[in-house]
Amino acid sequence: MSSPHAPQPVKLIASILASDIQAADRAIDLMRQQFGETDYVSDELKFDFTDYYTPEMGSGLKRRLISFAGLIMPDALPDIKLATNKLEVEFASGNGKRVLNIDPGYIALCHLILATGKAFTHRPYLRDGIYADMTLVYRRGRFQKLEWTFPDYASPEMLDSITMLRERYYQQLQQLLRTHTGDRQCCKA
């Protein structure tokens, strides 16, 4: 029989797609007010993996990947997604079209989870209309894509960034575990 125990805290990240990178930067400032200081903000990354967002957001989309310095509990993800949805609405153009797409998620030792409002076979329901998308898994010393992983998250550039953030998270977790001995790890680093 398994014994229930509290999960370990995880590293909050967000991917922001925007046609206007200055709007993304303003959204990041607002996210800092809600979720705390960032410890990583990527350079402007090209986003040319799909034209899914083009009708609403236009072409030439750019991305920023960010992470937050403080760790969160995994069950905070639905509230964070609802808050980022509100930001998307606040930044929407006069005709109601989004200029930003914000995908919050978290890095745990074993996987990268993104929050979404879209149901699918591999997305368990969390609450309040929010689902968890297991985007990447960490096996054999590296992040690996799954059959449903979006191509941009499987790109070498993104995998390098996420791996670096996992290492940063691992160091944070080790520091935390030194002060709270006895907590379990879900996988080895």
N, C-alpha and C positions, 0 to 999 in steps of 0.2 A: 504494500500500500504506500502510495506517495503521501508525504506530509506537506500540507500547504505552508508556504512561507512567503514573506513579502518579496516583491521583485527588487532587483538592484536599480538604482537610478540610472538614467540613460542620458545621452548627449543630444540635445535639441539642435536640429538643423532646419534650414529652409532653402528651397530653390525658388528664385524669383525670376520669372520670364517677363520681359517688358519690351515694348517697341521704343520706349523712351527710358534710357538707363538712368536719367536724373530722377524719374518717377520711382524707379526701383530703389534708388538711394534714399529718397524721402521716405519710402515705405520701410526701409531698413531702420531708419531713425525712429519711426513710430513703433516698430517692433521692439527696438531696444527699450523703449519706455514701458512696454508691456511685459517683456520676457527677460530683461536684463542685458548686460553688456555682451557684445560679440567678442569672440576670441579668434575669429577668422572671417574674412570677407574676400572672396575670390576676385581676381581681375574680371573684367568684362569678357564673358565667354560667348562665342558664336553659337547660335541655335539653328541648325539647318537639317534636323533629323526628320521633320514632318511639316506639312503645311496645315495641320489640324487647326491651329490657332489663327491662321491667316485671315479668314473671313471676319473674325471678331477683332483681332488685335493688329492686323496688318503684317507686312513682311519685314524682314531684317531684324527679327527678334534677337535680343541679347539676354544672357542669363548671368545672375550672380548666385553663387552658393555661399551660404553663411552658416556659422555655428555660434552657439551661445556659450558663454563661459560657465554659467551655472548648470548643474545637472538637474533633471526633472524626473518625476516618477512617470512611468509609461502611461498610466491611466489619465494623465493630464492632456494627452494628445487630442481628444475630441474638442475640449475647450479651446485649445490652441488653434485648431483648424477652423472652428466657428469664428474666432477672433480674426484670423487672416481672411476669411470670407468677407467679413465686414470691411476690412481694409480694401479688398478688391472693389467692393461696391462704392466706398468713399472715393476711390481714385477713378471710377468709371467716367467715361466721357459723357457729354450732354445727351447723347442718344442712347445711353445705357450700356454701351459696349465697354468691355474691360480693356484697360491698358496694361494691367498686371495680371499675372497668374502666380499665385503663391502656393507652393507645395511644402507644408511643414512635415517634419518627420523626426525620427530619432535613430541614432546609431547605438546599438547594443553590441556586446562582444560577438554575438552570433549572427547578427543580421542588420539590415537597414530596412526600416518600416517607414512608409509614407502614409499620410492621412488623405482620404478622398471621400467625396460624397457619392461616388459611383459604385454600385454593387457589381460584383463579378464573382466567378467561381472560386478564386483564390483570395478573396477579400472578406474576412470575417467581420461581422457587424460589431461595432463598439458600443455606441449609443448616440442619441440625438442626430440621427441621419448620417453618421460618420463611420466609415469602414477603414480597416487597416490593410494596406497593400504591402505584402512582403516582397520587397523589390530586389534585394540582394541577400545572399547568405555568405557567411564567412566559414570556409572549409579549407583545410590543408594550407593554412597560412595566407589565404588571400580571399578577397570578395569574389563571388562567382554569380553570374547571372542565372536567372531562371527562364523558363520558356516564355513567360509573360513580361519579363523585364523590358521596359522601354529602352530603345536603342541608345538614347542619350545617357542613360544611367549605366550602360554597359561600355561606354566609350573609354578608351585608355585615360584620357584627361580626367574624366569624372571618377573613374576607379582610383586613380592616383590620389585625388583630393579626398575622397571618402576614406581611403586607407590611411592617409595622413591624419584625418580627423579621428579615426578609430584609435590610432596610436596615442593621440592626445587624450582621448577619452580613457584609454587604458591606464595612462599615467594618473589621471584624475581619480579613477576608481581605485587604483592601488593606494593612493594617498588616503582616500576615504576608508578603505578596508583596514589600513594600519590603525585607524582610530576606532574601528568597529570590527574587531576580529571575530571570526566565526561565520561571517557572511559567505554564502556560496557563490561560486562563479559558474556560469552556464557553459563556457568553453574556455579552452586554454588559449593564451595569446600566442 
